[in-house]
Amino acid sequence: MAGKKSDTLIKGFQSMLDLVSGYNHVDEIRKLYEGVDKLLQEEFEAHPLLVYSKNLSGKNKEKCRLHWNKNAIPDNYSSDEVDEVLELLEKQNTNLESWEVYKSGKASYYSARIGLREKQFFFCLWKVEKDIPVEIMNYLSRFIQNTHVMFQKWQAFEQAQDLIYKDDVTGLYNQRRLMKDLDTCIQNFEDFKQHFCVLFVDIDHFKSVNDGHGHIVGTQLLKDVADVIHETVRTSDFLYRYGGDEFVIILPDEGIETGKIVGERILKNVKNNHFTVHKTGEEKKITVSIGVATFPEHASTRQDILEIADKMMYEAKNTGRGKVSPADEVLDPKKKDKQA
């Protein structure tokens, strides 16, 4: 018996080490649940893991809420047996500090603390027909709680970092994030030969709006134009407020032709939109000028690609405004003549 228990412990701890080694960085709490569920089923023939929460305030007297693996219940648990264990937990009038096991016939029901989040206490529950060694449960319980804490810290860090990279006025990414993403795009080209396209967008006659209606109206106009552009580009594209009335778009893994198409689409959608001056109810028609350039065809550094796209945007302004000026046609007049 001692030898069998020793083998079970060794095998169990080896599986735990395999699980722990994969959780240096947890970006989704679901991954924790899936990993623990897999371990329990493979090593201890457990029924699927269930994750519940209950209200910390005590104001909500409803039963614990099932958060994860709802589809596993019909084939693996009866509602009566789950309710029985949940009622035992409720009667304790305290949150699990670590883990508990409840016997019912030949089955053992384990519950383990996950942690606190958004005024809710989270715990997991599963059923096995054989006991899990105490040593394994102690280690597993600590791992679950520590990983949950790590996830919350990572989430808080991501939220704080997101604020650093967001523009206060439009809610778009800002210039700081643009520079970071351009470095990533350039690295992707070096590693995978993945080209990318940059569009530089500027609102035409924006200064006259500010001068004629004030900065509050100008700020609202910026938001409205940002919304139109955001609705026009794909979810896989990246949109930034560069500064003032200027926006930048990155189209990953796309060339100049796609850049022209996207640019023309933005022109059309902005031109066809009615922008309302909220203070007076007056409707204004707006146009934008757009420059387009690609990497590495027109640039070799992030500064180059921005300067070329910016130069193309000014080319659009200087030749009539409300148009798209692509670098291949401006820098290679022969190509423009052929298309004409």
C-alpha positions as CSV (number, residue, x, y, z in Angstrom):
1,M,0.0,0.0,0.0
2,A,2.8,2.4,0.9
3,G,4.5,1.7,-2.4
4,K,1.3,2.3,-4.3
5,K,0.7,5.6,-2.5
6,S,4.3,6.6,-3.2
7,D,3.9,5.9,-6.9
8,T,0.6,7.9,-6.9
9,L,2.3,10.8,-5.3
10,I,5.3,10.7,-7.7
11,K,3.1,10.5,-10.7
12,G,0.7,13.2,-9.3
13,F,3.6,15.6,-8.6
14,Q,5.1,15.0,-12.0
15,S,1.8,16.0,-13.6
16,M,1.6,19.0,-11.3
17,L,5.1,20.1,-12.4
18,D,4.1,19.8,-16.0
19,L,1.0,21.9,-15.3
20,V,2.9,24.6,-13.3
21,S,5.7,24.9,-16.0
22,G,3.1,26.0,-18.5
23,Y,1.8,28.9,-16.4
24,N,4.6,31.5,-16.3
25,H,2.3,33.9,-18.0
26,V,-1.5,33.5,-17.7
27,D,-3.4,35.9,-20.0
28,E,-6.8,34.1,-19.7
29,I,-8.2,32.6,-16.5
30,R,-9.9,30.0,-18.7
31,K,-6.4,28.5,-19.3
32,L,-6.0,27.9,-15.6
33,Y,-9.4,26.1,-15.5
34,E,-8.6,24.0,-18.5
35,G,-5.2,23.0,-17.2
36,V,-6.5,21.9,-13.8
37,D,-9.5,20.1,-15.4
38,K,-7.1,18.1,-17.7
39,L,-4.8,17.2,-14.8
40,L,-7.7,15.9,-12.6
41,Q,-9.3,13.9,-15.4
42,E,-6.1,12.3,-16.7
43,E,-4.5,11.5,-13.4
44,F,-7.4,10.9,-11.0
45,E,-10.2,10.0,-13.4
46,A,-12.2,12.9,-12.1
47,H,-15.4,14.2,-13.5
48,P,-15.1,17.5,-15.3
49,L,-14.2,20.6,-13.2
50,L,-16.9,23.1,-12.4
51,V,-16.2,26.7,-11.4
52,Y,-18.7,28.6,-9.2
53,S,-18.9,32.0,-7.5
54,K,-20.9,33.5,-4.7
55,N,-21.6,37.1,-3.7
56,L,-19.3,38.3,-1.0
57,S,-21.8,40.9,0.3
58,G,-24.3,38.3,1.4
59,K,-27.1,40.4,-0.1
60,N,-27.6,37.9,-2.9
61,K,-29.2,34.8,-1.4
62,E,-29.5,32.9,-4.6
63,K,-27.5,29.7,-5.2
64,C,-23.9,29.9,-6.2
65,R,-23.5,30.9,-9.8
66,L,-21.9,28.5,-12.3
67,H,-19.2,30.3,-14.3
68,W,-17.4,27.6,-16.3
69,N,-18.0,24.2,-17.9
70,K,-21.8,24.4,-17.7
71,N,-22.1,21.9,-20.6
72,A,-20.4,19.2,-18.5
73,I,-23.2,18.9,-16.0
74,P,-25.9,16.9,-17.8
75,D,-23.6,14.0,-18.7
76,N,-21.5,14.0,-15.5
77,Y,-23.5,15.3,-12.6
78,S,-27.0,15.3,-11.4
79,S,-28.5,18.6,-10.2
80,D,-29.2,17.0,-6.8
81,E,-25.7,16.0,-6.0
82,V,-24.2,19.3,-7.0
83,D,-26.8,21.2,-5.0
84,E,-26.0,19.0,-2.0
85,V,-22.4,20.0,-2.0
86,L,-23.1,23.6,-2.6
87,E,-25.5,23.7,0.3
88,L,-22.8,22.2,2.5
89,L,-20.5,25.1,1.5
90,E,-23.2,27.7,2.2
91,K,-23.8,26.3,5.6
92,Q,-20.2,26.9,6.6
93,N,-20.9,30.7,6.3
94,T,-17.3,31.2,5.4
95,N,-15.2,31.1,2.3
96,L,-12.9,28.2,1.6
97,E,-9.4,28.9,2.8
98,S,-7.9,26.1,0.9
99,W,-9.9,22.9,0.0
100,E,-12.5,20.5,1.3
101,V,-13.7,17.0,0.5
102,Y,-17.2,15.7,1.1
103,K,-18.1,12.0,1.0
104,S,-21.4,10.8,-0.5
105,G,-21.6,7.1,-1.0
106,K,-18.7,5.9,-3.1
107,A,-17.9,9.3,-4.5
108,S,-15.8,12.1,-3.1
109,Y,-16.6,15.7,-3.9
110,Y,-13.7,18.2,-3.8
111,S,-14.0,21.9,-3.6
112,A,-11.0,24.2,-3.8
113,R,-10.6,28.0,-3.4
114,I,-9.7,30.0,-6.5
115,G,-9.8,33.5,-5.1
116,L,-11.6,36.8,-5.1
117,R,-12.5,38.9,-8.1
118,E,-15.0,41.8,-8.5
119,K,-16.7,41.2,-5.2
120,Q,-17.2,37.6,-5.9
121,F,-15.6,34.5,-4.3
122,F,-14.6,31.9,-6.9
123,F,-14.1,28.2,-6.2
124,C,-14.0,25.0,-8.2
125,L,-15.8,21.7,-7.6
126,W,-15.3,18.2,-9.0
127,K,-16.2,14.5,-8.3
128,V,-13.9,11.4,-8.1
129,E,-14.5,7.8,-7.2
130,K,-11.1,7.6,-5.4
131,D,-9.3,9.8,-3.0
132,I,-6.7,12.3,-4.1
133,P,-3.6,12.3,-1.8
134,V,-3.6,15.2,0.7
135,E,-0.1,16.2,-0.4
136,I,-1.4,16.6,-4.0
137,M,-4.4,18.6,-2.9
138,N,-2.4,21.0,-0.8
139,Y,0.0,21.7,-3.7
140,L,-2.8,21.9,-6.2
141,S,-4.8,24.3,-4.0
142,R,-1.8,26.7,-3.6
143,F,-1.1,26.6,-7.3
144,I,-4.7,27.5,-8.2
145,Q,-4.8,30.4,-5.8
146,N,-1.3,31.7,-6.7
147,T,-2.1,31.5,-10.4
148,H,-5.4,33.4,-9.9
149,V,-3.5,36.1,-8.1
150,M,-0.9,36.2,-10.9
151,F,-3.7,36.5,-13.4
152,Q,-5.3,39.5,-11.6
153,K,-1.9,41.2,-11.4
154,W,-1.3,40.6,-15.1
155,Q,-4.8,42.0,-15.8
156,A,-4.2,45.1,-13.7
157,F,-0.9,45.6,-15.5
158,E,-2.6,45.3,-18.9
159,Q,-5.2,47.8,-18.0
160,A,-2.7,50.3,-16.7
161,Q,-0.6,49.8,-19.9
162,D,-3.6,50.2,-22.0
163,L,-4.2,53.7,-20.4
164,I,-0.6,54.6,-21.3
165,Y,-1.3,53.8,-25.0
166,K,-4.7,55.4,-25.3
167,D,-5.5,58.9,-26.6
168,D,-7.7,60.8,-24.1
169,V,-9.8,62.6,-26.7
170,T,-10.7,59.8,-29.2
171,G,-10.0,56.6,-27.3
172,L,-7.8,55.5,-30.1
173,Y,-4.2,54.3,-29.7
174,N,-1.7,57.2,-29.4
175,Q,1.7,58.0,-30.9
176,R,3.5,56.1,-28.2
177,R,1.7,52.9,-29.2
178,L,2.2,53.6,-32.9
179,M,6.0,53.6,-32.5
180,K,5.9,50.4,-30.6
181,D,3.7,48.7,-33.2
182,L,5.8,50.0,-36.1
183,D,8.8,48.3,-34.5
184,T,6.8,45.1,-34.2
185,C,5.8,45.4,-37.9
186,I,9.4,46.0,-39.0
187,Q,10.5,43.0,-37.0
188,N,7.8,40.9,-38.6
189,F,9.2,41.9,-42.0
190,E,12.7,40.9,-41.0
191,D,11.5,37.5,-39.6
192,F,8.7,36.6,-41.9
193,K,9.0,39.0,-44.9
194,Q,5.6,40.4,-44.0
195,H,5.1,43.8,-45.7
196,F,2.8,46.5,-44.3
197,C,1.1,49.6,-45.4
198,V,0.8,53.0,-43.6
199,L,-1.9,55.6,-44.2
200,F,-1.5,59.2,-42.9
201,V,-4.9,60.9,-42.6
202,D,-5.5,64.7,-42.0
203,I,-8.8,66.5,-41.6
204,D,-9.1,69.3,-44.2
205,H,-9.6,72.9,-42.9
206,F,-9.7,71.7,-39.3
207,K,-8.2,75.0,-38.1
208,S,-11.2,76.9,-39.5
209,V,-13.5,74.7,-37.5
210,N,-11.6,75.5,-34.3
211,D,-11.4,79.2,-35.0
212,G,-15.0,79.5,-36.1
213,H,-16.7,77.2,-33.5
214,G,-14.2,76.8,-30.7
215,H,-12.1,74.0,-29.4
216,I,-15.0,72.1,-27.8
217,V,-16.7,71.7,-31.2
218,G,-13.3,70.8,-32.7
219,T,-12.8,68.1,-30.1
220,Q,-16.2,66.6,-30.9
221,L,-15.4,66.7,-34.6
222,L,-12.1,64.8,-33.9
223,K,-14.1,62.1,-32.0
224,D,-16.7,61.8,-34.8
225,V,-14.1,61.5,-37.6
226,A,-12.2,59.0,-35.5
227,D,-15.4,56.9,-35.2
228,V,-16.0,57.0,-38.9
229,I,-12.5,55.8,-39.7
230,H,-12.7,53.2,-37.0
231,E,-15.8,51.8,-38.5
232,T,-14.2,51.8,-41.9
233,V,-11.0,49.8,-41.2
234,R,-10.9,46.1,-40.4
235,T,-10.5,44.8,-36.9
236,S,-7.1,43.4,-37.9
237,D,-5.9,47.0,-38.8
238,F,-4.5,49.4,-36.3
239,L,-5.7,53.0,-35.9
240,Y,-4.0,55.8,-34.0
241,R,-4.4,59.5,-33.3
242,Y,-1.0,60.8,-34.3
243,G,-1.6,64.4,-32.9
244,G,-3.8,67.4,-33.6
245,D,-6.1,66.4,-36.4
246,E,-3.9,63.7,-37.8
247,F,-4.5,59.9,-37.7
248,V,-2.3,57.0,-38.8
249,I,-3.5,53.5,-39.9
250,I,-1.3,50.4,-40.2
251,L,-2.5,47.7,-42.5
252,P,-0.5,44.5,-41.5
253,D,0.6,42.2,-44.3
254,E,-0.8,44.5,-47.0
255,G,0.6,46.4,-50.0
256,I,0.0,49.7,-51.7
257,E,-3.1,48.6,-53.7
258,T,-5.0,47.7,-50.5
259,G,-3.8,51.0,-49.0
260,K,-5.4,52.9,-51.9
261,I,-8.6,51.0,-51.6
262,V,-8.9,51.6,-47.8
263,G,-7.9,55.2,-48.3
264,E,-10.7,55.7,-50.9
265,R,-13.2,54.0,-48.7
266,I,-12.3,56.4,-45.8
267,L,-12.6,59.4,-48.1
268,K,-16.1,58.3,-49.2
269,N,-17.3,57.5,-45.7
270,V,-16.1,60.8,-44.2
271,K,-17.4,62.8,-47.1
272,N,-20.9,61.1,-47.0
273,N,-21.2,61.6,-43.2
274,H,-23.0,64.6,-41.7
275,F,-21.1,65.9,-38.8
276,T,-23.3,67.9,-36.4
277,V,-22.2,70.9,-34.4
278,H,-24.0,69.9,-31.1
279,K,-24.1,73.5,-29.8
280,T,-26.0,74.9,-32.7
281,G,-27.3,71.8,-34.5
282,E,-25.6,72.9,-37.7
283,E,-24.4,70.1,-40.0
284,K,-20.9,70.3,-41.5
285,K,-19.4,68.4,-44.4
286,I,-15.9,67.3,-43.9
287,T,-13.1,65.9,-46.1
288,V,-9.8,64.4,-45.4
289,S,-6.5,64.1,-47.2
290,I,-4.6,60.8,-47.1
291,G,-1.1,59.7,-47.8
292,V,-0.2,56.1,-48.4
293,A,3.2,54.3,-48.2
294,T,4.4,50.8,-47.8
295,F,7.3,49.0,-46.0
296,P,9.9,48.2,-47.3
297,E,9.1,49.5,-50.8
298,H,9.2,53.2,-49.7
299,A,11.1,53.1,-46.4
300,S,13.6,51.3,-44.3
301,T,12.9,52.6,-40.8
302,R,9.8,53.6,-38.8
303,Q,10.8,57.2,-39.1
304,D,11.1,56.8,-42.9
305,I,7.7,55.2,-43.3
306,L,6.0,58.0,-41.3
307,E,7.8,60.7,-43.1
308,I,6.9,59.3,-46.5
309,A,3.3,58.8,-45.6
310,D,3.1,62.3,-44.1
311,K,4.7,63.7,-47.3
312,M,2.1,61.9,-49.4
313,M,-0.6,63.4,-47.2
314,Y,0.7,66.9,-47.9
315,E,0.9,66.0,-51.6
316,A,-2.9,65.2,-51.4
317,K,-3.5,68.6,-49.7
318,N,-1.4,70.5,-52.2
319,T,-3.1,69.0,-55.2
320,G,-6.8,69.6,-54.2
321,R,-7.5,68.1,-50.8
322,G,-10.1,65.3,-50.2
323,K,-8.0,62.7,-52.1
324,V,-5.6,59.8,-51.6
325,S,-2.0,60.3,-52.6
326,P,-0.1,56.9,-52.9
327,A,3.7,56.9,-52.7
328,D,4.1,54.6,-55.7
329,E,2.5,57.1,-58.0
330,V,4.1,60.2,-56.6
331,L,7.6,58.8,-56.3
332,D,7.3,57.0,-59.6
333,P,5.5,59.4,-62.0
334,K,5.8,56.8,-64.9
335,K,3.4,54.5,-63.0
336,K,0.9,57.4,-62.5
337,D,1.1,58.2,-66.2
338,K,0.4,54.6,-67.2
339,Q,-2.6,54.4,-64.9
340,A,-3.9,57.7,-66.3
